[in-house]
């Protein structure tokens, strides 16, 4: 049995661009990522909020 394919979106270190910025969610200092100026925790919350909105629209 092979190991499952890693899920890169779950790795907060994978998408860092290196530019120091202020998180749009919590305002703390973080490294800018390819998905924008969101720290990992705030981005997870943001994506869950977006997913919930789309799920509600599809009902």
PyMOL Python script that loads the backbone (N, CA, C, O; Angstrom):
from pymol import cmd

cmd.read_pdbstr("""\
ATOM      1  N   UNK A   1       0.854  -1.176   0.000  1.00  0.00           N
ATOM      2  CA  UNK A   1       0.000   0.000   0.000  1.00  0.00           C
ATOM      3  C   UNK A   1       0.898   1.237   0.000  1.00  0.00           C
ATOM      4  O   UNK A   1       1.820   1.340   0.809  1.00  0.00           O
ATOM      5  N   UNK A   2       0.632   2.154  -0.891  1.00  0.00           N
ATOM      6  CA  UNK A   2       1.455   3.366  -0.969  1.00  0.00           C
ATOM      7  C   UNK A   2       0.951   4.417   0.017  1.00  0.00           C
ATOM      8  O   UNK A   2      -0.192   4.383   0.473  1.00  0.00           O
ATOM      9  N   UNK A   3       1.834   5.335   0.320  1.00  0.00           N
ATOM     10  CA  UNK A   3       1.443   6.418   1.221  1.00  0.00           C
ATOM     11  C   UNK A   3       0.559   7.396   0.463  1.00  0.00           C
ATOM     12  O   UNK A   3       0.729   7.577  -0.743  1.00  0.00           O
ATOM     13  N   UNK A   4      -0.383   8.031   1.155  1.00  0.00           N
ATOM     14  CA  UNK A   4      -1.264   8.978   0.469  1.00  0.00           C
ATOM     15  C   UNK A   4      -0.475  10.189  -0.037  1.00  0.00           C
ATOM     16  O   UNK A   4       0.537  10.580   0.543  1.00  0.00           O
ATOM     17  N   UNK A   5      -0.959  10.757  -1.111  1.00  0.00           N
ATOM     18  CA  UNK A   5      -0.337  11.950  -1.688  1.00  0.00           C
ATOM     19  C   UNK A   5      -0.405  13.091  -0.664  1.00  0.00           C
ATOM     20  O   UNK A   5      -1.466  13.346  -0.096  1.00  0.00           O
ATOM     21  N   UNK A   6       0.716  13.773  -0.426  1.00  0.00           N
ATOM     22  CA  UNK A   6       0.676  14.881   0.537  1.00  0.00           C
ATOM     23  C   UNK A   6      -0.245  15.996   0.038  1.00  0.00           C
ATOM     24  O   UNK A   6      -0.383  16.221  -1.164  1.00  0.00           O
ATOM     25  N   UNK A   7      -0.856  16.669   0.972  1.00  0.00           N
ATOM     26  CA  UNK A   7      -1.758  17.764   0.631  1.00  0.00           C
ATOM     27  C   UNK A   7      -1.010  19.077   0.852  1.00  0.00           C
ATOM     28  O   UNK A   7      -0.904  19.537   1.989  1.00  0.00           O
ATOM     29  N   UNK A   8      -0.492  19.685  -0.215  1.00  0.00           N
ATOM     30  CA  UNK A   8       0.373  20.857  -0.058  1.00  0.00           C
ATOM     31  C   UNK A   8      -0.317  22.046   0.592  1.00  0.00           C
ATOM     32  O   UNK A   8       0.349  22.855   1.239  1.00  0.00           O
ATOM     33  N   UNK A   9      -1.626  22.176   0.441  1.00  0.00           N
ATOM     34  CA  UNK A   9      -2.321  23.305   1.047  1.00  0.00           C
ATOM     35  C   UNK A   9      -2.367  23.200   2.568  1.00  0.00           C
ATOM     36  O   UNK A   9      -2.699  24.175   3.242  1.00  0.00           O
ATOM     37  N   UNK A  10      -2.041  22.040   3.113  1.00  0.00           N
ATOM     38  CA  UNK A  10      -1.993  21.878   4.563  1.00  0.00           C
ATOM     39  C   UNK A  10      -0.620  22.215   5.139  1.00  0.00           C
ATOM     40  O   UNK A  10      -0.437  22.200   6.357  1.00  0.00           O
ATOM     41  N   UNK A  11       0.338  22.516   4.280  1.00  0.00           N
ATOM     42  CA  UNK A  11       1.697  22.821   4.719  1.00  0.00           C
ATOM     43  C   UNK A  11       1.915  24.333   4.711  1.00  0.00           C
ATOM     44  O   UNK A  11       2.078  24.920   3.641  1.00  0.00           O
ATOM     45  N   UNK A  12       1.923  24.980   5.887  1.00  0.00           N
ATOM     46  CA  UNK A  12       2.057  26.439   5.925  1.00  0.00           C
ATOM     47  C   UNK A  12       3.410  26.931   5.439  1.00  0.00           C
ATOM     48  O   UNK A  12       3.549  28.112   5.120  1.00  0.00           O
ATOM     49  N   UNK A  13       4.404  26.066   5.375  1.00  0.00           N
ATOM     50  CA  UNK A  13       5.737  26.486   4.941  1.00  0.00           C
ATOM     51  C   UNK A  13       5.899  26.447   3.421  1.00  0.00           C
ATOM     52  O   UNK A  13       6.832  27.051   2.893  1.00  0.00           O
ATOM     53  N   UNK A  14       5.032  25.767   2.726  1.00  0.00           N
ATOM     54  CA  UNK A  14       5.221  25.519   1.297  1.00  0.00           C
ATOM     55  C   UNK A  14       5.078  26.765   0.423  1.00  0.00           C
ATOM     56  O   UNK A  14       5.815  26.916  -0.551  1.00  0.00           O
ATOM     57  N   UNK A  15       4.161  27.643   0.746  1.00  0.00           N
ATOM     58  CA  UNK A  15       3.824  28.734  -0.157  1.00  0.00           C
ATOM     59  C   UNK A  15       4.348  30.096   0.273  1.00  0.00           C
ATOM     60  O   UNK A  15       3.888  31.119  -0.234  1.00  0.00           O
ATOM     61  N   UNK A  16       5.289  30.128   1.187  1.00  0.00           N
ATOM     62  CA  UNK A  16       5.816  31.413   1.635  1.00  0.00           C
ATOM     63  C   UNK A  16       6.707  32.025   0.562  1.00  0.00           C
ATOM     64  O   UNK A  16       7.546  31.343  -0.027  1.00  0.00           O
ATOM     65  N   UNK A  17       6.515  33.318   0.314  1.00  0.00           N
ATOM     66  CA  UNK A  17       7.331  34.007  -0.681  1.00  0.00           C
ATOM     67  C   UNK A  17       8.517  34.700  -0.042  1.00  0.00           C
ATOM     68  O   UNK A  17       9.452  35.088  -0.742  1.00  0.00           O
ATOM     69  N   UNK A  18       8.501  34.862   1.264  1.00  0.00           N
ATOM     70  CA  UNK A  18       9.629  35.474   1.955  1.00  0.00           C
ATOM     71  C   UNK A  18       9.417  36.922   2.327  1.00  0.00           C
ATOM     72  O   UNK A  18      10.136  37.450   3.176  1.00  0.00           O
ATOM     73  N   UNK A  19       8.440  37.586   1.710  1.00  0.00           N
ATOM     74  CA  UNK A  19       8.208  38.996   1.994  1.00  0.00           C
ATOM     75  C   UNK A  19       7.442  39.137   3.311  1.00  0.00           C
ATOM     76  O   UNK A  19       6.373  38.550   3.479  1.00  0.00           O
ATOM     77  N   UNK A  20       7.991  39.911   4.234  1.00  0.00           N
ATOM     78  CA  UNK A  20       7.332  40.140   5.518  1.00  0.00           C
ATOM     79  C   UNK A  20       6.190  41.130   5.325  1.00  0.00           C
ATOM     80  O   UNK A  20       6.358  42.175   4.696  1.00  0.00           O
ATOM     81  N   UNK A  21       5.042  40.795   5.867  1.00  0.00           N
ATOM     82  CA  UNK A  21       3.861  41.641   5.713  1.00  0.00           C
ATOM     83  C   UNK A  21       2.994  41.531   6.954  1.00  0.00           C
ATOM     84  O   UNK A  21       3.340  40.820   7.898  1.00  0.00           O
ATOM     85  N   UNK A  22       1.893  42.219   6.956  1.00  0.00           N
ATOM     86  CA  UNK A  22       0.940  42.171   8.052  1.00  0.00           C
ATOM     87  C   UNK A  22      -0.257  41.346   7.592  1.00  0.00           C
ATOM     88  O   UNK A  22      -0.805  41.599   6.519  1.00  0.00           O
ATOM     89  N   UNK A  23      -0.665  40.372   8.380  1.00  0.00           N
ATOM     90  CA  UNK A  23      -1.781  39.499   8.023  1.00  0.00           C
ATOM     91  C   UNK A  23      -3.066  40.320   7.906  1.00  0.00           C
ATOM     92  O   UNK A  23      -3.341  41.178   8.745  1.00  0.00           O
ATOM     93  N   UNK A  24      -3.849  40.049   6.861  1.00  0.00           N
ATOM     94  CA  UNK A  24      -5.117  40.748   6.664  1.00  0.00           C
ATOM     95  C   UNK A  24      -6.178  40.301   7.661  1.00  0.00           C
ATOM     96  O   UNK A  24      -7.161  41.010   7.877  1.00  0.00           O
ATOM     97  N   UNK A  25      -5.991  39.143   8.268  1.00  0.00           N
ATOM     98  CA  UNK A  25      -6.968  38.629   9.223  1.00  0.00           C
ATOM     99  C   UNK A  25      -6.720  39.102  10.642  1.00  0.00           C
ATOM    100  O   UNK A  25      -7.564  39.770  11.239  1.00  0.00           O
ATOM    101  N   UNK A  26      -5.557  38.753  11.184  1.00  0.00           N
ATOM    102  CA  UNK A  26      -5.270  39.047  12.591  1.00  0.00           C
ATOM    103  C   UNK A  26      -4.380  40.268  12.785  1.00  0.00           C
ATOM    104  O   UNK A  26      -4.295  40.807  13.889  1.00  0.00           O
ATOM    105  N   UNK A  27      -3.712  40.709  11.714  1.00  0.00           N
ATOM    106  CA  UNK A  27      -2.855  41.885  11.812  1.00  0.00           C
ATOM    107  C   UNK A  27      -1.452  41.602  12.303  1.00  0.00           C
ATOM    108  O   UNK A  27      -0.623  42.510  12.364  1.00  0.00           O
ATOM    109  N   UNK A  28      -1.171  40.348  12.657  1.00  0.00           N
ATOM    110  CA  UNK A  28       0.173  39.999  13.116  1.00  0.00           C
ATOM    111  C   UNK A  28       1.143  39.963  11.943  1.00  0.00           C
ATOM    112  O   UNK A  28       0.736  39.824  10.790  1.00  0.00           O
ATOM    113  N   UNK A  29       2.405  40.087  12.246  1.00  0.00           N
ATOM    114  CA  UNK A  29       3.448  40.015  11.229  1.00  0.00           C
ATOM    115  C   UNK A  29       3.592  38.570  10.764  1.00  0.00           C
ATOM    116  O   UNK A  29       3.664  37.651  11.579  1.00  0.00           O
ATOM    117  N   UNK A  30       3.632  38.377   9.446  1.00  0.00           N
ATOM    118  CA  UNK A  30       3.792  37.035   8.887  1.00  0.00           C
ATOM    119  C   UNK A  30       4.479  37.149   7.534  1.00  0.00           C
ATOM    120  O   UNK A  30       4.685  38.252   7.027  1.00  0.00           O
ATOM    121  N   UNK A  31       4.828  36.022   6.957  1.00  0.00           N
ATOM    122  CA  UNK A  31       5.422  35.993   5.623  1.00  0.00           C
ATOM    123  C   UNK A  31       4.315  35.906   4.587  1.00  0.00           C
ATOM    124  O   UNK A  31       3.401  35.092   4.718  1.00  0.00           O
ATOM    125  N   UNK A  32       4.393  36.735   3.566  1.00  0.00           N
ATOM    126  CA  UNK A  32       3.395  36.715   2.506  1.00  0.00           C
ATOM    127  C   UNK A  32       3.449  35.372   1.786  1.00  0.00           C
ATOM    128  O   UNK A  32       4.528  34.831   1.542  1.00  0.00           O
ATOM    129  N   UNK A  33       2.282  34.844   1.451  1.00  0.00           N
ATOM    130  CA  UNK A  33       2.188  33.566   0.761  1.00  0.00           C
ATOM    131  C   UNK A  33       1.615  33.784  -0.631  1.00  0.00           C
ATOM    132  O   UNK A  33       1.201  34.893  -0.970  1.00  0.00           O
ATOM    133  N   UNK A  34       1.591  32.741  -1.427  1.00  0.00           N
ATOM    134  CA  UNK A  34       1.046  32.854  -2.782  1.00  0.00           C
ATOM    135  C   UNK A  34      -0.447  33.133  -2.768  1.00  0.00           C
ATOM    136  O   UNK A  34      -0.979  33.635  -3.759  1.00  0.00           O
ATOM    137  N   UNK A  35      -1.146  32.822  -1.675  1.00  0.00           N
ATOM    138  CA  UNK A  35      -2.580  33.096  -1.619  1.00  0.00           C
ATOM    139  C   UNK A  35      -2.868  34.469  -1.041  1.00  0.00           C
ATOM    140  O   UNK A  35      -4.032  34.817  -0.847  1.00  0.00           O
ATOM    141  N   UNK A  36      -1.847  35.252  -0.763  1.00  0.00           N
ATOM    142  CA  UNK A  36      -2.035  36.626  -0.298  1.00  0.00           C
ATOM    143  C   UNK A  36      -1.404  36.859   1.052  1.00  0.00           C
ATOM    144  O   UNK A  36      -0.646  36.032   1.561  1.00  0.00           O
ATOM    145  N   UNK A  37      -1.725  37.974   1.608  1.00  0.00           N
ATOM    146  CA  UNK A  37      -1.145  38.379   2.896  1.00  0.00           C
ATOM    147  C   UNK A  37      -1.982  37.841   4.052  1.00  0.00           C
ATOM    148  O   UNK A  37      -2.538  38.610   4.837  1.00  0.00           O
ATOM    149  N   UNK A  38      -2.065  36.540   4.150  1.00  0.00           N
ATOM    150  CA  UNK A  38      -2.812  35.863   5.208  1.00  0.00           C
ATOM    151  C   UNK A  38      -1.884  34.879   5.899  1.00  0.00           C
ATOM    152  O   UNK A  38      -1.179  34.124   5.230  1.00  0.00           O
ATOM    153  N   UNK A  39      -1.873  34.875   7.233  1.00  0.00           N
ATOM    154  CA  UNK A  39      -1.129  33.833   7.934  1.00  0.00           C
ATOM    155  C   UNK A  39      -1.888  32.522   7.727  1.00  0.00           C
ATOM    156  O   UNK A  39      -3.047  32.537   7.314  1.00  0.00           O
ATOM    157  N   UNK A  40      -1.258  31.419   8.004  1.00  0.00           N
ATOM    158  CA  UNK A  40      -1.857  30.113   7.732  1.00  0.00           C
ATOM    159  C   UNK A  40      -3.195  29.936   8.455  1.00  0.00           C
ATOM    160  O   UNK A  40      -4.183  29.520   7.849  1.00  0.00           O
ATOM    161  N   UNK A  41      -3.221  30.253   9.742  1.00  0.00           N
ATOM    162  CA  UNK A  41      -4.453  30.074  10.518  1.00  0.00           C
ATOM    163  C   UNK A  41      -5.603  30.916   9.992  1.00  0.00           C
ATOM    164  O   UNK A  41      -6.728  30.431   9.871  1.00  0.00           O
ATOM    165  N   UNK A  42      -5.326  32.173   9.681  1.00  0.00           N
ATOM    166  CA  UNK A  42      -6.369  33.056   9.155  1.00  0.00           C
ATOM    167  C   UNK A  42      -6.817  32.617   7.769  1.00  0.00           C
ATOM    168  O   UNK A  42      -7.994  32.744   7.431  1.00  0.00           O
ATOM    169  N   UNK A  43      -5.899  32.106   6.966  1.00  0.00           N
ATOM    170  CA  UNK A  43      -6.278  31.638   5.637  1.00  0.00           C
ATOM    171  C   UNK A  43      -7.173  30.412   5.725  1.00  0.00           C
ATOM    172  O   UNK A  43      -8.116  30.283   4.945  1.00  0.00           O
ATOM    173  N   UNK A  44      -6.897  29.513   6.658  1.00  0.00           N
ATOM    174  CA  UNK A  44      -7.755  28.339   6.842  1.00  0.00           C
ATOM    175  C   UNK A  44      -9.161  28.793   7.224  1.00  0.00           C
ATOM    176  O   UNK A  44     -10.141  28.289   6.677  1.00  0.00           O
ATOM    177  N   UNK A  45      -9.272  29.738   8.155  1.00  0.00           N
ATOM    178  CA  UNK A  45     -10.582  30.265   8.559  1.00  0.00           C
ATOM    179  C   UNK A  45     -11.290  30.922   7.378  1.00  0.00           C
ATOM    180  O   UNK A  45     -12.494  30.747   7.193  1.00  0.00           O
ATOM    181  N   UNK A  46     -10.535  31.681   6.578  1.00  0.00           N
ATOM    182  CA  UNK A  46     -11.101  32.376   5.419  1.00  0.00           C
ATOM    183  C   UNK A  46     -11.631  31.375   4.396  1.00  0.00           C
ATOM    184  O   UNK A  46     -12.738  31.546   3.885  1.00  0.00           O
ATOM    185  N   UNK A  47     -10.864  30.345   4.093  1.00  0.00           N
ATOM    186  CA  UNK A  47     -11.296  29.341   3.119  1.00  0.00           C
ATOM    187  C   UNK A  47     -12.522  28.584   3.627  1.00  0.00           C
ATOM    188  O   UNK A  47     -13.431  28.296   2.849  1.00  0.00           O
ATOM    189  N   UNK A  48     -12.561  28.259   4.912  1.00  0.00           N
ATOM    190  CA  UNK A  48     -13.727  27.577   5.476  1.00  0.00           C
ATOM    191  C   UNK A  48     -14.967  28.460   5.374  1.00  0.00           C
ATOM    192  O   UNK A  48     -16.061  27.968   5.096  1.00  0.00           O
ATOM    193  N   UNK A  49     -14.798  29.761   5.597  1.00  0.00           N
ATOM    194  CA  UNK A  49     -15.906  30.708   5.484  1.00  0.00           C
ATOM    195  C   UNK A  49     -16.397  30.776   4.026  1.00  0.00           C
ATOM    196  O   UNK A  49     -17.602  30.783   3.774  1.00  0.00           O
ATOM    197  N   UNK A  50     -15.464  30.825   3.080  1.00  0.00           N
ATOM    198  CA  UNK A  50     -15.825  30.856   1.658  1.00  0.00           C
ATOM    199  C   UNK A  50     -16.535  29.564   1.264  1.00  0.00           C
ATOM    200  O   UNK A  50     -17.547  29.602   0.564  1.00  0.00           O
ATOM    201  N   UNK A  51     -16.012  28.419   1.708  1.00  0.00           N
ATOM    202  CA  UNK A  51     -16.638  27.127   1.397  1.00  0.00           C
ATOM    203  C   UNK A  51     -18.061  27.052   1.936  1.00  0.00           C
ATOM    204  O   UNK A  51     -18.958  26.542   1.264  1.00  0.00           O
ATOM    205  N   UNK A  52     -18.269  27.561   3.152  1.00  0.00           N
ATOM    206  CA  UNK A  52     -19.604  27.550   3.750  1.00  0.00           C
ATOM    207  C   UNK A  52     -20.556  28.421   2.935  1.00  0.00           C
ATOM    208  O   UNK A  52     -21.706  28.045   2.708  1.00  0.00           O
ATOM    209  N   UNK A  53     -20.078  29.578   2.498  1.00  0.00           N
ATOM    210  CA  UNK A  53     -20.906  30.469   1.685  1.00  0.00           C
ATOM    211  C   UNK A  53     -21.322  29.785   0.388  1.00  0.00           C
ATOM    212  O   UNK A  53     -22.490  29.840   0.003  1.00  0.00           O
ATOM    213  N   UNK A  54     -20.372  29.140  -0.288  1.00  0.00           N
ATOM    214  CA  UNK A  54     -20.699  28.435  -1.526  1.00  0.00           C
ATOM    215  C   UNK A  54     -21.651  27.267  -1.267  1.00  0.00           C
ATOM    216  O   UNK A  54     -22.557  27.020  -2.062  1.00  0.00           O
ATOM    217  N   UNK A  55     -21.453  26.558  -0.175  1.00  0.00           N
ATOM    218  CA  UNK A  55     -22.346  25.442   0.156  1.00  0.00           C
ATOM    219  C   UNK A  55     -23.765  25.953   0.387  1.00  0.00           C
ATOM    220  O   UNK A  55     -24.731  25.323  -0.042  1.00  0.00           O
ATOM    221  N   UNK A  56     -23.892  27.099   1.066  1.00  0.00           N
ATOM    222  CA  UNK A  56     -25.213  27.690   1.301  1.00  0.00           C
ATOM    223  C   UNK A  56     -25.860  28.128  -0.012  1.00  0.00           C
ATOM    224  O   UNK A  56     -27.072  27.997  -0.181  1.00  0.00           O
ATOM    225  N   UNK A  57     -25.055  28.647  -0.942  1.00  0.00           N
ATOM    226  CA  UNK A  57     -25.586  29.077  -2.237  1.00  0.00           C
ATOM    227  C   UNK A  57     -26.063  27.903  -3.081  1.00  0.00           C
ATOM    228  O   UNK A  57     -26.986  28.044  -3.883  1.00  0.00           O
ATOM    229  N   UNK A  58     -25.434  26.749  -2.900  1.00  0.00           N
ATOM    230  CA  UNK A  58     -25.772  25.574  -3.703  1.00  0.00           C
ATOM    231  C   UNK A  58     -27.011  24.843  -3.193  1.00  0.00           C
ATOM    232  O   UNK A  58     -27.513  23.944  -3.868  1.00  0.00           O
ATOM    233  N   UNK A  59     -27.509  25.209  -2.020  1.00  0.00           N
ATOM    234  CA  UNK A  59     -28.696  24.539  -1.456  1.00  0.00           C
ATOM    235  C   UNK A  59     -29.939  24.894  -2.237  1.00  0.00           C
ATOM    236  O   UNK A  59     -31.029  24.425  -1.908  1.00  0.00           O
TER     237      UNK A  59
END
""", "prot")
cmd.dss("prot")
cmd.show_as("cartoon", "prot")
cmd.util.cbc("prot")
cmd.orient("prot")
